[in-house]
Amino acid sequence: MDAILLQILNGLDKGSAYALIALGLTLIFGTLGVVNFAHGALFMIGAFCAVTVQKLMGLSFETLDETQKDFLGNPLKVETPYVEAWFGPEVGATIIDWSVPLAILFAIPIMLLVGYVMERGLIKHFYKRPHADQILVTFGLAIVLQEIVKYFFGANPIQTPAPDALSGSIDLGIMVGFDTNAIIYPIWRLVYFGFAVAIIGAVFSFLQFTTFGMVVRAGMADRETVGLLGINIDRRFTIMFGIAAAVAGLAGVMYGPLNPPNYHMGMDFLVLSFVVVVVGGMGSLPGAVLAGFLLGILESFASTTWATTTIPGINQIIIYLVAIVVLLTRPRGLMGRKGVMEE
Amino acid sequence: MLGLNKKDTSLLIVVAILTLLAPFILNPFPTDSAMAQFNAGYPDLMQRFVIFGIFAIGFNILFGLTGYLSFGHAAFLGVGSYSAVWMFKLLSYSVIPAIALSVVVAGLFSLLIGFVSLRRSGIYFSILTLAFAQMSFALAYSVLSNPKFNLTNGETGLQVYSDDPQILQSANAPDLPHLFGVPMRATYTLDVGAWSFDFNAGYYMCAVIMMVVFYLAIRIFRSPFGMMLRAVKSNQQRMNYTGLNSKPYTLAAFVISGMYAGLAGGLMAAMDPLAGAERMQWTASGEVVLMTILGGSGTLIGPVLGAGFIKYFENIFSKINDNVLHSWFAFLPDGLEDAVVFVIHPFIGKGWHLTLGILFMLVVIYLPGGLVEGGQRILNRLKRKKPQTDETKSGESEPAE
């Protein structure tokens, strides 16, 4: 029982990332009808927003401390980060420690802007072109974004640690009545899961309970009619693209402490996220979220020693296998709607 | 000739002459000159030109004719490589059984994958092929390399060891891949003055095979079968309404292109008897997509051009460094020179992929027909300038072939 719970928990963090990226992909697909192969790159850019904030916070100046001497007898050089000088050592150190969560504030405007520019500058011209062209141009864009990040940050993964207060593990087992040490779980994974749930909830309530969201949903159902009613649906869809980019970016920001970001992390996630979208059902937002968590948990179950000894390497292929089976037996995916991308 | 019309015959002859004379054409600079680094006429690179040319020609039969965008073709290339190396391990270093088996195995493998994937079309097809290819990659990389059943040798890559059976290997045959005793690595170097030209046995074998498969591709393009595939691309729904089942045709195209990929994989292993799982990764599939689109999908010569273009610049462009740039722009005033080098720097050397990505995007946006269409537009414009009188006719351009 506790083993099962542990595997479910283990699947949550990857599942959260899948769900968030797939949610963004589905938003873009449902509104604009565009297949965005550059969505993984947006996830990666988000992660590098966190890296940038961390570097900015770490910027420091050198002062000579005459009271202390190094081993050569020269005055000791002390590096003081600017934030510590401005806000005092205590607050400054806390800010540096919490740079990853702080990066959220930085990432939201950046990602909205990136999404807006991407849609207006490039994607806009591809609405009427075939899906193959959309895939190809966004694939090219993904390569370009990836290489730009590589140029500035190098090819090696960069550590973005979680704040000290959130970086340990806690014993979840005791809280629900299992033995001690039965379920030890890193806190940051719980934070990531909570964060993902919050974002997903925010996106859904935005679509469900605001006028803007209502118009967007109407546009998803029938773009032409909404346009005929005199509503500028294109502008709203552009904003939705920005929001989808921000969702992917935020997923990336918070993913840093789980896995140090490198420039090709987006591509690795992209393939799986597409599989998630297809399993969930093209154009279905709840389907994307559900499939994201399900596949994440399934992957974690397949990684147990029991599974890998029964069928070696099952953890590597389980998601693809499930995708193939789902696509062939339920062509619309788990929760796909009728009439979306049917051929 | 050979059942081709005049235009296709001349195209085939031009391609044949270019491939056979490639050692000369690709080595235009004397060996000692500063420009020698732009020589592409060394065996390793020339082999890659034709092998990826074959791969792209095959991919084009699927994507160019039917419009089905497969993101998993590298899987067939990898399967071809693995089967060729297994032939080297079990039988002998002769390349003929190796290449034959790689084509057959890749054909069977693509029949299986194609049968399943072609139940869907459009984006679903792309994602299904992508999923299959990633699955094959994962299988080759880890699952099939466990000690009990080691088919792929995992991360190290499959290679021939001295204790392999090689039951047909005769004592006097060379101890590396060979064709009737001529090793693939045999290279004859011809020195003419300051120039030197390499003639490599492996390259010529690949070149001859490429000409054969290029000829086959022309025949497929011109056949009723090819016509049917184009019909699938232009309007599959209408085809279905006329009561025609298009699946056998698309499946045949998928298998043919899979066999081309397997052939390319087999040749790759024949040039260097080593097969690794990274050949099957989806980025490798992306590369052949890039080649085909860049050159011009749906055209005959486009994929070969694209493959040559990408492989040339991958090898040559990535060698340019800042010192070379400084020597090029030395004629500029100092400050300007540094500025120019600074601007170009991100795009060369390790940044070659950035250039490739930008170029690819520009091609998809402005030139859906690829380099071939670009060339045709330039030709049309040149033609239009001379006779100013007939403006009505020059406006229409031939469909890209």
Interface residues (C-beta under 8 A of the other chain):
Chain A: V35 L122 H125 P130 H131 A132 D133 I135 L136 V137 F139 G140 L141 A142 I143 V144 Q146 E147 I148 Y151 M267 V271 F274 V275 V278 M282 P312 G313 I314 Q316 I317 Y320 L321 A323 I324 L327 L328 P331 M341 E343
Chain B: F63 G67 L69 V116 R119 R120 S121 G122 I123 Y124 S126 I127 L128 L130 A131 F132 Q134 M135 A138 L139 Y141 S142 V143 L144 N146 Q236 W282 T283 G286 V289 I293 P346 G351 H353 L354 L356 G357 I358 F360 M361 V364 I365 P368
